[in-house]
């Protein structure tokens, strides 16, 4: 009987050792990971990479943080180098997430390992697209194959390794398209051949699945397909790169129990589309009223996950899921800050910062549209514009702007409704902002830090998200972003919310789902 490990690989799963590790090894300044890279990434390889400049980076200035580099660039450098240079590169590599999983294989080792890699070369054929460093093409993991094979062969010398390439062929249906990726994964995992020999289900003892890396669509598809094919032989391995915690979601005797267990694990991660797939509710219209309500709630949750709050609201209202009599202009802002909190809990710090800032600035825009409707127009090219007629209602508004903005305002008779001109509009209309320390943070701290962080390629540490809002920890951060939303909504908000959960309709939907997805409520 065989043990198989199916592992997805993300663009940051292979990194270069940190400055601290370099120093502990006694390496000189020139031998440091971020410096020696330029020797490996020579002109010939650079030309192969469309003459793009790729440099190892960290998301902070902490010396113990590993350096990250675009996956395709790193793989290309390794693949194109001599064996001697490959050995040198190898000595600098670190595998944080994969190393976490190794502890789960102390007793039983995998006999075969399927490495799921991405290759989007077919949908990014145009050199113009490839010449953009931020193109998803450079995040592809296919070129990491020789590095990963070497890694697994060192860790498990007796195991057979097989790369499984997810190669979308349609630009309209890339690796973020849930249904398309599900079909891709189903096709790739339909059969397992290692060294030309197919492994049949009856020969398999346990299939370990590590599905966290890659896009959410890949993760969800791998979970669903492996569970459907290998049934009660599946065990899911999940890990956290930062706190090094790894846990195993154990298999159960019956597939139904596994499905519900995994559904609850996915629900804990707020992966509503994944829950719907696991429960088999995606492509059917259930006749059972309980199942229909669960599906409707999961449909709403999926839209909320995409930050499609108007679609979320429409499902709630049309399907009468909650007694929602209205969805005021400020509700999307509260949903956005709750989504920011959930993303932070999931470890998606970039999304957490994005949604928290978006909640504040987006809500100020909605407030302005409602409060100054007659002074705001939608330009077909430049979006929402505030007309100079606003100065009749707010005479000090013009002088509050910078000299350059004043000139543009007087010349063009309108300004884009964003940034400083948006914040000054709020300040002039709501002078009580001066007595509100939290709302000041939006333009005095958060705006600048948000721009700085979003111009960087790499991710963020939790502490950087807190610092962007001039806070020290989760509790302070939650309170500040909630306080900002309460201030913005204040003209129409009857009573301030005291928690993100109280403010968000999704929190109520999630609470109902937790109760509904119970072994006693769903037939197995």
C-alpha positions in Angstrom: 0.0 0.0 0.0 1.3 3.4 -0.9 1.2 6.9 0.6 0.9 9.7 -1.9 1.5 13.4 -1.1 -0.2 15.9 -3.4 1.2 19.4 -2.8 0.4 22.7 -4.4 3.3 25.1 -4.8 3.0 28.9 -4.5 5.2 31.6 -6.0 6.8 32.3 -2.6 7.4 28.7 -1.5 11.0 28.8 -2.5 12.9 31.7 -1.1 16.5 32.9 -0.5 18.0 32.8 3.0 17.7 35.9 5.1 20.4 38.4 5.9 20.6 37.0 9.5 21.2 33.4 8.2 23.8 34.7 5.8 25.6 36.4 8.7 25.4 33.3 10.9 27.0 31.3 8.1 29.9 33.8 8.1 29.2 35.1 4.7 30.6 38.5 3.6 28.4 41.4 2.5 29.1 40.5 -1.2 28.0 36.9 -0.5 24.6 37.9 0.9 21.6 36.5 -0.9 20.5 39.8 -2.3 24.0 40.6 -3.6 25.1 37.3 -5.0 21.9 37.0 -7.0 23.3 39.5 -9.5 26.1 37.1 -10.3 23.7 34.3 -11.1 21.3 36.6 -13.0 23.8 37.4 -15.7 23.2 39.2 -19.0 22.4 36.0 -20.9 19.8 34.8 -18.4 18.5 38.4 -18.1 18.0 38.5 -21.9 16.0 35.2 -21.5 13.8 37.1 -19.0 13.1 39.9 -21.4 15.8 42.1 -19.9 13.6 42.7 -16.8 15.3 43.6 -13.5 14.4 41.1 -10.8 16.0 41.6 -7.4 15.4 39.7 -4.1 13.2 41.6 -1.7 11.7 41.4 1.7 8.5 42.9 2.8 10.1 44.6 5.8 13.6 45.6 7.0 13.8 42.7 9.4 17.1 40.8 9.1 15.5 37.4 9.8 13.1 37.6 6.9 13.9 35.5 3.8 14.3 37.2 0.5 11.7 36.5 -2.2 12.1 36.6 -5.9 9.7 35.9 -8.8 9.2 32.2 -9.1 9.8 31.9 -12.9 12.9 34.1 -12.7 14.4 32.0 -9.9 13.6 28.8 -11.7 15.1 30.1 -14.9 18.3 31.1 -13.2 18.7 27.7 -11.6 17.8 25.8 -14.7 20.2 27.8 -16.9 23.2 27.6 -14.6 26.0 25.1 -14.5 25.9 22.3 -12.0 28.5 24.1 -9.9 26.4 27.3 -9.8 23.2 25.3 -9.2 24.9 23.9 -6.1 25.8 27.4 -5.0 22.2 28.6 -5.5 20.9 25.5 -3.7 23.0 26.5 -0.6 21.0 29.7 -0.4 17.5 28.4 -0.8 14.9 28.0 2.0 11.5 26.3 1.8 9.5 27.7 4.8 6.1 26.2 4.1 7.3 22.8 2.8 9.7 22.4 5.8 6.7 22.9 8.0 5.0 19.8 6.5 8.0 17.5 7.1 7.1 17.0 10.7 3.9 15.2 9.7 6.0 12.6 7.9 8.2 11.4 10.7 6.4 8.1 11.0 5.1 7.4 7.5 6.9 8.7 4.5 5.3 9.4 1.2 6.0 6.8 -1.5 5.0 9.2 -4.3 4.8 13.0 -4.5 2.7 14.9 -7.0 3.8 18.5 -7.3 1.2 20.8 -8.7 2.8 23.7 -10.7 1.4 26.5 -12.8 2.3 27.5 -16.3 0.5 30.4 -17.9 2.7 30.8 -20.9 -0.1 30.0 -23.3 -2.3 32.9 -22.1 0.7 35.3 -21.9 2.2 34.6 -25.3 2.6 38.3 -26.1 6.1 39.6 -25.2 4.5 42.9 -24.4 2.7 41.3 -21.5 5.7 39.3 -20.4 7.8 42.4 -20.2 5.7 43.6 -17.3 7.4 42.4 -14.0 4.0 42.2 -12.3 2.5 40.0 -15.0 1.2 36.7 -13.5 3.4 34.9 -15.9 6.4 35.6 -13.6 4.6 34.1 -10.6 4.3 30.7 -12.4 5.9 27.9 -10.5 6.7 25.5 -13.5 10.3 26.6 -13.7 10.8 25.6 -10.0 10.4 21.9 -11.0 14.2 20.9 -10.9 14.6 22.7 -7.6 11.5 21.0 -6.0 12.5 17.6 -7.4 15.9 18.0 -5.7 14.3 19.1 -2.5 11.9 16.1 -2.3 14.6 13.7 -3.4 16.8 14.9 -0.5 14.0 14.6 2.0 12.5 11.4 0.7 15.1 9.5 -1.4 12.8 6.5 -2.0 9.8 8.5 -3.1 8.8 9.0 -6.8 8.2 12.6 -7.9 5.9 13.7 -10.6 5.2 17.3 -11.6 1.6 18.1 -12.5 1.3 21.2 -14.6 -1.8 23.4 -14.6 -1.6 25.1 -18.0 -4.6 27.2 -18.9 -5.1 27.9 -22.6 -7.8 30.5 -22.5 -7.1 34.1 -21.4 -10.7 34.4 -20.5 -10.5 31.5 -18.1 -7.2 31.7 -16.2 -6.2 30.3 -12.9 -8.6 32.5 -11.0 -11.7 31.0 -12.8 -13.1 28.5 -10.3 -15.1 26.3 -12.6 -12.3 26.2 -15.3 -9.6 25.4 -12.7 -11.8 22.7 -11.2 -12.0 21.0 -14.7 -8.2 21.4 -15.1 -7.5 19.8 -11.8 -10.0 17.1 -12.3 -8.4 16.2 -15.7 -4.8 16.2 -14.2 -5.7 14.1 -11.2 -7.9 11.7 -13.1 -5.1 9.1 -13.0 -1.7 8.9 -11.4 1.3 7.6 -13.3 4.7 7.5 -11.7 7.6 6.2 -13.8 5.0 5.2 -16.4 3.1 3.0 -14.0 -0.4 3.9 -13.0 -1.3 3.7 -9.4 -4.8 2.4 -8.8 -7.0 3.5 -5.9 -6.9 0.1 -4.2 -3.1 0.4 -4.0 -3.3 3.7 -2.0 -3.3 3.8 1.7 -3.3 7.5 2.4 -3.4 10.6 0.1 -1.9 13.6 2.0 -3.1 16.9 0.4 -1.4 20.2 1.0 -3.6 22.7 -0.9 -2.8 26.1 0.6 -0.5 27.5 -2.1 -1.6 28.9 -5.4 -4.8 30.7 -6.2 -7.9 30.2 -4.1 -9.5 28.5 -7.2 -6.6 26.0 -7.3 -6.8 25.3 -3.6 -10.6 24.7 -3.7 -10.3 22.5 -6.8 -7.6 20.3 -5.3 -9.6 19.9 -2.1 -12.8 18.9 -4.0 -11.2 16.6 -6.6 -9.0 14.7 -4.1 -11.9 14.2 -1.7 -14.2 13.1 -4.5 -11.6 10.7 -6.0 -9.8 9.2 -3.0 -12.8 9.5 -0.6 -11.9 8.4 3.0 -8.2 7.9 2.1 -7.6 11.7 2.2 -5.9 13.6 4.9 -5.4 17.4 4.5 -2.2 19.0 5.8 -2.4 22.7 6.6 0.3 25.0 7.9 1.2 28.6 8.7 4.4 29.9 7.3 4.8 32.5 10.1 4.1 30.7 13.3 5.3 27.3 12.0 2.1 25.5 13.2 1.1 22.5 11.1 -2.0 20.4 11.6 -3.7 17.5 10.0 -7.4 17.3 9.2 -7.9 13.6 9.8 -9.9 11.3 7.6 -13.1 9.7 8.8 -14.8 6.4 8.2 -17.4 7.7 5.8 -17.0 10.2 3.0 -20.0 12.2 4.3 -18.2 12.7 7.6 -15.1 13.8 5.7 -17.1 16.1 3.6 -18.7 17.8 6.6 -15.4 18.0 8.4 -13.7 19.6 5.5 -16.7 21.8 4.9 -16.4 23.1 8.5 -12.6 23.6 8.0 -13.3 25.5 4.9 -16.1 27.5 6.6 -13.6 28.4 9.3 -11.5 29.9 6.6 -14.6 31.6 5.1 -14.1 29.7 1.9 -17.8 29.6 1.0 -17.4 28.4 -2.6 -15.2 25.6 -1.3 -17.9 24.6 1.2 -20.5 24.6 -1.5 -18.4 22.4 -3.7 -17.6 19.9 -0.9 -21.3 19.6 -0.1 -22.2 19.0 -3.7 -24.4 22.1 -4.0 -22.6 24.0 -6.7 -24.2 22.6 -9.9 -27.6 21.6 -8.5 -30.8 23.3 -7.3 -31.6 21.4 -4.1 -35.2 20.5 -3.4 -34.6 20.1 0.3 -35.5 23.5 1.9 -32.6 23.3 4.4 -30.1 22.5 1.7 -31.5 25.2 -0.5 -31.1 27.8 2.2 -27.5 26.6 2.9 -26.7 26.9 -0.8 -28.3 30.4 -0.9 -26.3 31.5 2.1 -23.1 30.1 0.5 -23.9 31.9 -2.7 -24.1 35.2 -0.8 -20.9 34.4 1.0 -19.1 33.8 -2.2 -20.1 37.2 -3.6 -19.0 38.8 -0.3 -15.6 37.1 -0.5 -15.2 38.8 -3.9 -16.1 42.1 -2.3 -19.2 42.2 -4.6 -21.3 43.7 -1.8 -24.2 44.8 -4.0 -24.5 41.3 -5.4 -24.3 40.0 -1.8 -27.1 42.4 -0.8 -29.2 41.3 -3.8 -29.0 37.6 -2.9 -29.9 38.4 0.7 -32.9 40.4 -0.3 -34.2 38.4 -3.3 -33.9 35.1 -1.5 -35.2 36.5 1.8 -32.2 35.1 3.7 -32.1 37.8 6.4 -34.7 40.4 7.4 -32.8 43.1 5.4 -35.3 45.9 4.8 -32.7 48.2 3.4 -29.0 48.3 2.6 -27.9 51.9 3.4 -25.1 53.6 1.5 -22.6 53.0 4.3 -23.3 49.2 4.6 -20.7 48.3 2.0 -18.0 50.1 4.1 -18.9 47.9 7.1 -18.8 44.8 5.0 -15.4 45.9 3.7 -13.8 46.4 7.1 -15.2 43.0 8.3 -13.7 41.5 5.1 -10.4 43.2 6.0 -10.5 41.6 9.5 -11.2 38.1 8.0 -8.4 38.5 5.6 -6.0 39.4 8.4 -7.1 36.3 10.3 -6.4 34.2 7.2 -2.9 35.7 7.0 -3.7 37.7 3.8 -2.2 40.9 5.1 -2.1 42.7 1.7 -5.8 42.1 1.3 -6.4 43.2 4.9 -4.7 46.6 4.3 -6.4 47.0 0.9 -9.9 46.3 2.2 -9.5 48.4 5.4 -8.3 51.5 3.5 -10.8 50.9 0.7 -13.6 50.8 3.3 -12.7 54.3 4.5 -12.0 56.1 1.3 -14.8 54.3 -0.6 -17.3 55.2 2.1 -16.2 58.8 2.1 -16.9 58.8 -1.6 -20.4 57.3 -1.1 -21.0 59.9 1.6 -20.0 62.7 -0.7 -22.2 61.4 -3.5 -25.2 61.4 -1.2 -24.4 64.7 0.6 -23.3 66.7 -2.5 -25.2 65.0 -5.3 -25.8 68.3 -7.3 -22.0 69.1 -7.3 -20.8 65.6 -8.4 -20.7 64.3 -12.0 -19.6 61.1 -13.6 -17.0 61.8 -16.2 -16.9 59.0 -18.9 -13.1 58.8 -18.8 -12.0 60.2 -15.5 -14.7 58.9 -13.2 -16.4 60.9 -10.4 -15.7 64.6 -10.4 -16.4 67.3 -7.9 -17.6 70.5 -9.6 -16.3 73.9 -8.7 -19.8 74.8 -7.8 -19.1 73.1 -4.4 -17.4 76.3 -3.4 -20.8 78.0 -3.2 -21.8 75.6 -0.4 -18.3 75.3 1.1 -16.6 78.6 0.6 -13.4 77.6 2.3 -12.9 74.4 0.2 -10.9 76.0 -2.6 -8.3 77.6 -0.2 -8.0 74.3 1.7 -6.5 72.6 -1.4 -2.9 72.7 -2.4 -1.8 75.5 -4.8 -1.5 73.1 -7.6 -5.0 71.6 -7.0 -6.4 75.1 -6.8 -5.0 76.0 -10.2 -6.4 72.8 -11.8 -9.7 73.2 -10.1 -10.1 76.8 -11.5 -8.8 75.7 -14.9 -10.9 72.6 -15.5 -13.8 73.5 -13.2 -13.7 70.1 -11.6 -11.4 67.6 -9.7 -11.3 63.9 -9.4 -13.2 62.7 -6.3 -10.3 60.9 -4.6 -7.2 61.6 -2.5 -6.6 65.0 -0.9 -9.5 66.7 -2.6 -11.9 64.1 -1.2 -10.5 64.4 2.3 -10.6 68.2 2.2 -14.3 67.9 1.2 -15.0 65.8 4.3 -13.0 68.2 6.5 -14.9 71.3 5.3 -18.3 69.7 5.6 -17.6 67.9 8.8 -15.4 70.2 11.0 -16.0 67.7 13.9 -13.2 65.6 12.4 -10.7 67.7 14.3 -12.0 66.1 17.6 -11.9 62.6 16.1 -8.4 61.1 16.4 -9.3 58.0 14.4 -10.6 59.6 11.2 -7.5 61.7 11.0 -5.5 58.6 10.6 -7.0 57.9 7.2 -5.3 60.8 5.5 -2.4 61.5 7.9 -1.0 58.0 8.1 -3.0 55.2 6.3 -3.1 56.9 2.9 0.7 57.3 2.8 1.4 53.8 4.2 -1.1 52.2 1.9 0.6 53.8 -1.2 4.0 52.8 0.0 3.0 49.2 0.7 1.1 48.8 -2.6 4.1 49.9 -4.7 6.1 47.0 -3.3 5.9 43.6 -4.9 6.1 41.6 -1.7 3.6 40.9 1.1 3.3 42.5 4.5 3.8 41.5 8.0 0.9 41.9 10.4 2.8 44.6 12.3 3.0 46.7 9.0 -0.8 46.5 8.6 -1.2 47.8 12.2 1.4 50.5 11.7 -0.4 51.7 8.5 -3.2 52.7 10.8 -1.0 53.9 13.6 -1.9 51.0 15.9 0.0 48.4 17.7 -2.1 45.3 17.7 -5.3 43.6 16.3 -7.6 45.0 19.0 -6.4 48.6 18.4 -6.6 48.1 14.6 -10.1 46.7 14.7 -11.3 49.5 16.9 -9.8 52.2 14.8 -11.2 51.1 11.5 -14.6 50.6 13.0 -14.4 54.0 14.6 -13.6 55.6 11.2 -16.6 53.9 9.6 -18.9 55.0 12.5 -17.7 58.6 11.9 -18.2 58.5 8.2 -21.7 57.0 8.5 -22.6 59.2 11.5 -25.0 61.6 9.6 -27.4 58.7 8.8 -26.3 56.1 11.4 -28.9 56.0 14.3 -26.5 54.2 16.7 -22.8 53.5 16.4 -21.7 49.9 16.1 -19.5 48.5 18.9 -18.0 45.6 17.0 -17.2 44.5 13.4 -19.5 41.5 13.9 -22.4 43.7 14.9 -21.9 45.9 11.9 -21.6 43.3 9.2 -24.5 41.3 7.7 -22.0 38.7 6.6 -21.2 37.9 10.2 -24.8 37.0 10.7 -24.8 34.9 7.5 -21.7 33.1 8.7 -23.2 32.4 12.1 -26.2 30.8 10.5 -24.0 28.7 8.3 -22.0 27.4 11.3 -25.2 26.3 12.9 -26.7 24.9 9.6 -23.7 22.8 8.6 -24.1 20.1 11.2 -24.0 16.3 10.7 -27.6 16.2 12.0 -28.8 18.7 9.4 -27.2 17.3 6.3 -27.7 13.7 5.1 -24.4 11.8 4.5 
